[in-house]
Amino acid sequence: MYQMQHSRVNFDEERLLSLKLNPLHRNLHKNLTLSSNLDPDSNFRDEKFNCDFFNECSLNNLLLNSSQNTNHLSFMHLNIRSLNCNLNSLQNLLARIHNPSSVIGISETWFQNSLHQVDINGYNFEHNYRSNRTGGGVGMYIASTLDYKIRYDLCFENTEIAESLFIEIANPKGKNYVVGVIYRRAKYTDR
């Protein structure tokens, strides 16, 4: 977002379109760890999974081609680097995307307390902020049509390791969905 507002954004579209999150295999008996050595690669579920990178145009093309089924969950994540400063940019992006996401995960909200006016029409906003230092923080915009509850029991207790927020979305036709956003600051070092 910062780069979009302050300079020309350069990217290689062909390279972005070719990037895939490689399926990783893991020991199914190994538990998800909350230790300070939290490596997302070692905690990846043993499923074949592709995660494509999209620019705005290619995302809209995908959404238009799959718009026959608008009754589905979709997820987006943005590292916003100050939600207060970039709220208008986020709202403009959502206005340009066809069929915006059901849940939008936000990292680096940079909130310093719990009082913020960051409402987006059609969404409820939930967040966890850093109480002991500046920066960081996570949040989620959840479509107002979804029935959900916050799952504090799944959040990281030690926010020195990572900050997190999880919700459980009710699914009347089967098992509920659990969705989370996790932020681990880049300069974290094991103590």
C-alpha positions in Angstrom: 0.0 0.0 0.0 2.8 2.4 0.9 4.6 1.8 -2.3 1.3 2.2 -4.3 0.8 5.6 -2.7 4.3 7.0 -2.8 5.9 5.6 -6.0 5.4 3.6 -9.1 4.9 -0.1 -8.4 7.1 -2.3 -10.5 6.5 -6.0 -10.9 7.0 -8.7 -13.3 3.5 -10.0 -14.1 4.7 -13.2 -15.8 6.9 -14.0 -12.7 4.0 -13.4 -10.3 1.7 -15.6 -12.3 4.2 -18.4 -12.3 4.7 -18.4 -8.5 3.1 -21.2 -6.6 3.2 -22.2 -3.0 4.8 -25.6 -3.3 3.0 -28.4 -1.6 5.0 -29.5 1.4 4.8 -32.9 3.1 5.0 -33.1 6.9 4.8 -35.8 9.6 1.1 -36.0 10.4 2.0 -36.9 14.0 3.9 -33.7 14.6 1.8 -31.1 16.4 1.5 -27.5 15.4 4.0 -25.7 17.6 3.7 -22.5 19.4 7.4 -22.3 20.2 9.6 -19.4 19.4 10.9 -21.4 16.4 7.7 -21.2 14.6 8.4 -22.2 11.0 5.3 -22.1 8.8 6.8 -24.6 6.4 7.1 -27.3 9.1 3.5 -26.6 10.1 1.9 -26.8 6.7 -0.8 -29.4 6.4 -0.1 -32.4 4.2 -2.5 -31.4 1.3 -1.9 -30.5 -2.3 -2.4 -26.7 -2.4 -1.7 -24.0 -4.9 -1.7 -20.4 -3.9 -1.6 -18.1 -6.9 -0.5 -14.5 -6.8 -2.8 -12.0 -8.5 -2.7 -8.4 -9.6 -6.0 -6.5 -9.6 -6.8 -7.2 -13.2 -6.1 -11.0 -13.1 -8.0 -11.3 -9.8 -11.1 -9.6 -11.4 -10.9 -11.9 -14.4 -10.8 -14.9 -12.2 -13.7 -13.6 -10.1 -15.8 -12.8 -13.2 -15.2 -16.3 -14.6 -16.2 -17.9 -11.4 -19.1 -15.6 -10.5 -21.7 -18.3 -11.3 -21.3 -19.5 -7.7 -21.4 -16.4 -5.5 -22.4 -18.5 -2.4 -18.8 -19.4 -1.4 -16.2 -18.3 1.1 -13.2 -16.4 -0.1 -10.2 -15.1 1.8 -7.7 -12.3 1.3 -4.8 -11.1 3.3 -3.1 -7.7 3.3 -0.1 -6.4 5.1 -1.5 -2.9 5.4 1.3 -1.1 7.4 -1.1 1.2 9.3 -4.8 0.6 8.8 -5.7 4.2 9.9 -3.4 5.6 7.1 -4.4 3.1 4.4 -8.1 2.6 5.1 -9.1 4.7 2.0 -6.7 2.7 -0.2 -8.3 -0.5 1.1 -11.8 0.7 0.5 -10.9 1.8 -3.0 -9.3 -1.6 -3.7 -12.4 -3.4 -2.5 -14.6 -1.1 -4.6 -12.7 -2.2 -7.7 -12.7 -5.9 -7.0 -15.7 -8.0 -8.2 -17.1 -10.1 -5.5 -14.9 -9.0 -2.6 -13.7 -11.6 -0.1 -15.8 -13.0 2.7 -12.9 -12.5 5.2 -10.0 -10.1 4.8 -7.1 -10.7 7.1 -5.0 -7.6 8.0 -1.5 -7.6 9.5 0.4 -4.6 10.8 -2.7 -2.6 11.8 -0.4 -0.4 13.9 -3.2 0.2 16.5 -2.1 1.4 19.9 -5.5 0.9 21.7 -8.8 -0.7 21.0 -10.7 2.5 19.9 -10.6 2.9 16.1 -13.0 4.0 13.4 -12.0 1.7 10.5 -15.5 0.5 9.4 -16.1 -0.8 5.9 -19.6 -1.1 4.7 -20.8 -4.8 4.7 -18.1 -6.0 7.1 -17.6 -6.4 10.8 -14.1 -5.7 12.1 -12.3 -7.6 14.8 -8.7 -7.1 15.9 -5.9 -7.7 18.4 -3.4 -4.9 18.9 0.0 -4.6 20.5 -0.4 -3.2 24.0 3.3 -3.1 24.9 4.9 -1.5 21.8 4.2 0.2 18.5 3.5 -1.4 15.2 2.2 -4.9 14.5 -1.3 -5.9 15.3 -3.7 -8.1 13.4 -7.4 -7.7 12.3 -10.1 -9.2 10.2 -12.9 -7.8 8.2 -15.7 -10.4 8.2 -18.6 -10.2 5.9 -21.7 -9.1 7.9 -23.7 -12.0 6.4 -21.5 -14.5 8.2 -22.3 -15.9 11.6 -19.0 -16.2 13.6 -17.4 -16.1 17.0 -13.9 -15.1 18.0 -11.7 -18.0 19.1 -9.5 -16.5 21.8 -8.5 -20.1 22.8 -6.6 -20.4 19.5 -4.7 -17.1 19.7 -1.0 -17.1 20.6 -0.6 -16.4 24.3 3.0 -15.1 23.9 2.6 -12.1 21.6 6.4 -11.7 21.7 6.5 -14.7 19.3 3.5 -13.8 17.1 0.2 -11.9 17.1 -2.9 -13.7 16.0 -6.6 -13.6 15.7 -8.9 -16.6 15.0 -12.6 -16.8 14.2 -15.0 -19.8 13.8 -17.5 -19.3 11.0 -20.8 -21.3 11.4 -21.6 -23.7 8.7 -25.1 -25.1 9.0 -24.4 -27.8 6.4 -21.4 -29.3 8.0 -18.3 -28.6 10.1 -17.6 -25.0 11.0 -14.6 -23.2 9.4 -11.8 -21.8 11.5 -9.9 -18.8 9.9 -7.0 -17.0 11.4 -4.5 -14.3 10.7 -1.0 -14.5 12.2 1.7 -11.9 12.2 5.3 -12.5 13.3 7.5 -9.5 13.1 10.6 -10.0 10.9 13.1 -8.9 13.4 12.0 -11.3 16.1 14.9 -13.2 17.6 14.9 -16.2 19.9 15.8 -15.2 23.4 
